[in-house]
Amino acid sequence: MSGEQKTKAMGEQAKGKLKETAGHLTGNDRLTAEGRAEQAKGDARQAKEKTKDTFKH
């Protein structure tokens, strides 16, 4: 997994978790949903990179 892509994936996951938590604390369903979506995007990016690494070796 390239370092840059791994960092992006981890950043998206962390940012999404923060948004989700903030949404829960404030009762903002839209913010909670945005946070979950961002986490899913980070998970997908990470899975894509792991798949690329698997076929690379």
BELVENDA-V574933 format. One line per field, one symbol per residue. phi: phi as a letter, one per 20 degrees, with the letter a starting at -180 (. if undefined). psi: psi as a letter, one per 20 degrees, with the letter a starting at -180 (. if undefined). A space follows every 10 residues. Layout:
phi=???
psi=???
This chain:
phi=.fffffffff ffffffffff fffffemeff ffffffffff ffffffffff ffffffe
psi=pqhghggggh gggggggggg ghgghijohg hgggggghgh ghgggggghh gghghh.
